[in-house]
Amino acid sequence: MQFRVWLKGLSPMVWRRVQVPATMTLREFHGVLQVAMGWQGIHLYQFVVHTVRYGSWQLTAESPDIGIEALKLRTGSRFLYEYDLNVPWEHEVRLEDWLAAKPHTHYPCCIGGAGNCPPEDSGGPDAWIRQEDEALGLGLDEDLASALEFIKDISETRSFAILDDPDRADEFRELLFRIDRRNALLDRTFKRRKVNERLRQNEHLTLMHQQM
């Protein structure tokens, strides 16, 4: 079964295309989505399919140990997958096709996607978009100007002696930390090969259980 999954409320879009065996359970599919999207499996989750909720037992939802095939989904069917129910990250899931398994192909697998998943506990779509906007705000110009000053001083003296001053060294470390954080916030690169390596190592079978 081939599914396309995307995070609602974000632009640019964060999405994945995955192929899974029809015999897989919703619990296992939850693990696949955790790996494919980049979550860590530390929060409650639920699927809403045909108005029925399946998910974490704490939610008094139906058991996710039901096979996906038993849901009798048709091509084009859509349902909801929610993760972190405090400030829900909503994923829309659409069944794109039923396909014959290819020989020498490991399933589940990810065959496409774009955009990095937000980090855990980042406050939901609205809060995450604000963080991204702030990463490109006035502070960025100030940090780049400060970095240029450091580079200029080092270049002119052809020495790193400037960092012998503890205050200047601390300032430089804090500057690099802020720039690195901005880069992490704005990095949109999706690494499909890494996702498939994790799936081949069956990490989804670990993440299908809540990580404490």
C-alpha positions in Angstrom: 0.0 0.0 0.0 1.4 3.4 -1.0 0.6 6.4 1.2 1.3 10.1 0.9 1.6 11.8 4.3 1.9 15.5 5.0 2.0 17.8 8.0 -0.9 20.1 8.1 -0.5 23.8 8.7 3.1 24.2 7.5 4.6 26.0 4.5 6.8 24.9 2.7 5.1 21.5 2.9 6.6 18.7 4.9 5.6 15.4 3.3 6.6 11.8 2.8 5.6 8.9 0.5 5.8 5.5 2.0 5.1 1.9 0.9 4.1 -0.6 3.5 2.7 -4.2 3.5 -1.1 -4.4 3.6 -0.7 -6.9 6.5 0.9 -4.2 8.7 -1.1 -3.0 11.8 -1.9 0.6 12.5 0.5 0.4 15.5 3.3 -0.6 13.2 2.3 2.1 10.7 2.6 4.6 13.5 6.2 3.5 14.0 6.8 3.9 10.2 5.4 7.4 10.3 7.6 8.3 13.3 10.7 7.2 11.4 9.7 8.7 8.1 8.6 12.1 9.5 11.5 12.3 12.0 9.6 12.2 15.3 10.9 10.4 18.4 7.9 8.5 19.6 7.7 10.2 23.0 4.1 11.4 22.8 0.6 10.0 22.5 -0.9 9.4 19.1 -4.1 8.5 17.4 -5.5 7.7 13.9 -9.0 8.9 13.0 -10.3 6.6 10.3 -14.0 6.6 9.3 -14.7 8.6 12.5 -13.2 5.8 14.6 -10.1 6.7 16.8 -7.3 4.2 17.1 -4.2 4.9 19.2 -2.6 5.2 22.6 -4.5 3.3 25.3 -4.4 6.5 27.6 -6.8 8.1 25.1 -9.4 5.3 25.5 -9.2 4.9 21.7 -9.6 1.6 19.9 -6.6 -0.7 19.8 -4.2 0.2 16.9 -3.4 -3.5 16.6 -5.8 -3.7 13.7 -4.5 -4.5 10.2 -4.5 -1.7 7.8 -6.1 -4.0 5.2 -9.0 -4.6 7.6 -9.9 -0.9 7.4 -11.1 -1.5 3.8 -9.5 1.7 2.4 -10.1 2.6 -1.2 -7.6 4.3 -3.4 -7.8 8.0 -2.6 -9.1 7.5 0.9 -7.8 10.0 3.5 -7.6 9.8 7.2 -6.0 11.7 10.1 -2.9 10.9 12.1 -2.3 13.0 15.2 0.9 13.0 17.2 1.5 14.9 20.5 -2.0 15.5 21.6 -1.1 18.4 23.9 -0.5 20.6 20.8 -1.4 18.2 18.1 0.7 17.8 15.0 -1.9 16.7 12.4 -0.9 14.6 9.5 -3.2 14.0 6.5 -2.7 10.5 5.2 -3.9 9.4 1.7 -3.9 6.0 0.2 -2.5 6.5 -3.3 -2.3 3.0 -4.6 -2.3 -0.8 -4.1 0.8 -2.2 -5.7 2.5 -5.6 -6.2 5.6 -6.0 -4.1 8.8 -5.7 -6.0 11.4 -8.4 -5.6 14.5 -7.5 -3.6 12.8 -4.5 -2.1 12.6 -4.0 1.7 9.2 -3.0 3.0 8.3 -0.7 4.6 10.2 1.9 2.6 10.1 5.6 1.9 10.2 6.6 -1.8 9.8 10.4 -1.6 9.5 13.4 0.6 10.5 17.0 1.2 11.1 19.2 4.2 12.5 18.5 7.6 10.1 17.7 10.5 10.0 20.2 13.3 11.7 19.2 16.5 9.8 17.6 19.4 8.0 19.9 21.8 8.3 22.9 19.4 4.7 24.0 20.2 2.7 23.1 17.1 2.5 24.6 13.6 1.9 28.2 14.6 4.7 28.3 17.2 7.1 26.6 14.8 6.4 29.1 12.0 7.1 31.9 14.4 10.4 30.3 15.3 11.3 30.0 11.7 10.4 33.7 11.1 12.5 34.7 14.1 15.5 32.8 12.7 15.4 35.1 9.7 14.7 38.2 11.7 16.9 41.2 12.7 19.0 39.1 15.0 20.3 37.2 12.0 21.8 40.4 10.5 23.4 41.2 13.8 24.9 37.7 14.2 26.3 37.7 10.7 27.8 41.2 11.2 29.4 40.0 14.5 30.8 36.9 12.7 32.2 39.1 10.0 34.0 41.2 12.6 35.6 38.2 14.1 36.7 36.9 10.7 38.1 40.4 9.8 40.1 40.6 13.1 41.5 37.1 12.6 42.3 37.8 9.0 44.0 41.2 9.6 46.2 39.8 12.5 46.6 36.4 10.9 46.2 35.0 14.4 43.6 33.5 16.7 45.0 35.5 19.6 41.7 37.4 19.8 40.2 34.3 21.4 42.8 34.3 24.2 40.5 36.9 25.8 38.0 34.8 27.8 35.2 37.4 27.2 35.7 37.5 23.5 36.0 33.6 23.4 32.7 33.3 25.2 31.1 35.8 22.9 32.4 33.8 19.9 31.1 30.5 21.3 27.6 32.0 21.9 27.6 33.5 18.4 28.4 30.1 16.8 25.7 28.5 19.0 23.1 31.0 17.8 24.1 30.6 14.1 24.1 26.8 14.4 20.6 26.9 16.0 19.3 29.2 13.2 20.8 26.7 10.6 19.0 23.8 12.3 15.7 25.8 12.3 16.0 26.7 8.6 17.5 23.4 7.2 14.9 22.0 4.8 17.0 19.0 3.6 15.2 15.7 3.7 17.5 12.6 3.7 15.5 9.7 2.3 18.4 7.3 2.4 18.8 7.8 6.1 15.1 7.1 6.7 15.3 3.9 4.7 18.4 2.8 6.6 16.5 3.2 9.8 13.5 1.3 8.4 15.8 -1.6 7.3 17.1 -1.7 10.8 13.4 -2.1 12.0 13.5 1.1 14.1 9.8 1.5 13.4 9.2 -1.7 15.5 10.7 0.2 18.5 9.0 3.5 17.9 5.6 1.9 17.5 5.7 1.8 21.3 5.8 5.1 23.3 9.4 6.0 24.3 9.5 7.1 27.9 
